[in-house]
Amino acid sequence: MTELLSNYLAGRWQNGTGVGAELYDPVLGNELVRVDATGLDLAAGFDYARRQGGQSLRAMTYRERGVMLSAVGKVLQAHRDTYYEISTANSGTVKNDTAVDVDGAIYTLGTYAKLGESLGDRRFLLDGEAVRLGKDPLFQSQHVLTPTRGIALFINAFNFPAWGLWEKAAPALLSGVPVIVKPATATAWLTQRMVKDVVDAGVLPAGALSVVCGSPSGLLDALQPFDVLSFTGSADTAEKIRAHNVVARNSVRVNIEADSVNSALLLPGEAHDSPAFELFVKEVVREMTVKSGQKCTAIRRVFVPEVLYDAAAQAISAKLAKTTVGNPRNEAVRMGALVNRSQLASVREGLASLSTQADVLFDGSKAALVDADPSVACCVGPTLFGTRNTDNSVIHRTEVFGPVATLLPYKETSQGLNLVRRGEGSLVVSIYGSDHPSLGQAALELADSHGRVHVVSPDVAQLHTGHGNVMPQSLHGGPGRAGGGEELGGQRAMNFYHRRSAIQASTAVLGSL
Ligand code: NAP
């Protein structure tokens, strides 16, 4: 049997008492490690984190916690090669895709470490100015933000085992709130190893960071009123979490990052050989193929003025044809695998469903794999669909979590914007063009239905950070279907881990805070 990974809870390493779930190499098919959480005393572990971890973290200032995050980043940097190896083996990703996860995690930690320094030697945050409550200015109301005295439970998706942990843990720990992470079973290894390295390095106070690998059973039952829960995953699981009786009864604060049918929109007025058109095509192809399309932010719907439909189909297809797919250990491979057989089956199901609604403009799904056995490897080449029937609601609703997108033409800008909104709330939309006022206007029109609007014009061709890259400085999360969550956005992320309270008192008392 393969190694059973330990859970770190209540300040000690604990093995589950069950046989455990196997994690696999999605390219070679071999078993890697097992995870199991059977029999863990979750209530005691959560309590330990609340008391021990919470107390120690709250005793530190933001500046001290920033220094602590910086130390975590250094630990991860020192073990970076191991993380790349685990990611190749367990997620089947090529180096560039692993970088998005692992280096993205380290960069995010560094950003929050710097923020801690700028917040200084304080243990709470002021929220706005004091305001007088009557005629006499002596008695005023000052809103403050203080760290919640609970734990932050993270239930994460399989596609970002590294970044998914640290993009949440950085603002939580900086806020003074202990973290318990439950990674998705399929890729729990990398998360578990990162926690192990950080725990072994002794750079965090006891109880500040715990990891539970395996079944999520019982996790939500252990939550209490001051705990917060941050979930990333499918809309179906999100629905169950929202409806959970303990979450509802204890008013547990919940952040949901769910699936999203994101868009790219090329504005009218661009020729097929214009710089804006080329930037648009490049970004669509990149988004379809990075991490084999297993990114919550990936472009799923591609909108072009109808005169450019054929040109866009050709240009995107020509680039997709160059995507080599297969074993990420082979230098010639640009796109690795899906995470496991169940995701492969789900992508194939999605392809079958979309093919009844749209034409196949580029079919890479049957392309030969490089250095990989197609009967074993969970690899699939990219597919571009297209349809002029833009009213089709299946297209606007279906997230195929793989290298798949659909090209859609529009007549006028207003129709294009309305079609983008048919996603019913997305994480990100990118807009392409060269007329700055039109780009700005379109961005504002789409802002209410998207957590992030990424605008690409030729003047930022070399500068823009990419449609799908989640930068810690910008908000991540979207309304409606995307889950209604908010993460990152610099200091904004810390609101989730703080409680807002109004202190009504004499100006002398307020001045003493
Ligand atoms: P998933 O099946 O919903 O699983 C997500 C997490 O929830 C896993 O850790 C899973 O544990 C756990 N879980 C499953 N059932 C649960 C329950 N009843 N109660 C509590 N936890 C439960 O999603 P996934 O397949 O890992 O991820 C793919 C989806 O995530 C895609 O739709 C993608 O769009 C979305 N996603 C969104 C974002 C975002 O930021 N918006 C980011 C990444 C991914 P097990 O693995 O042990 O079952």
Boltz pocket constraint, residues with backbone or C-beta under 6 A from the ligand:
constraints:
  - pocket:
      binder: B
      contacts: [[A, 155], [A, 156], [A, 157], [A, 158], [A, 159], [A, 160], [A, 182], [A, 183], [A, 184], [A, 185], [A, 186], [A, 214], [A, 215], [A, 216], [A, 232], [A, 233], [A, 234], [A, 235], [A, 236], [A, 237], [A, 238], [A, 240], [A, 241], [A, 256], [A, 257], [A, 258], [A, 259], [A, 260], [A, 295], [A, 296], [A, 399], [A, 401], [A, 427], [A, 477], [A, 482], [A, 483]]
      max_distance: 6.0
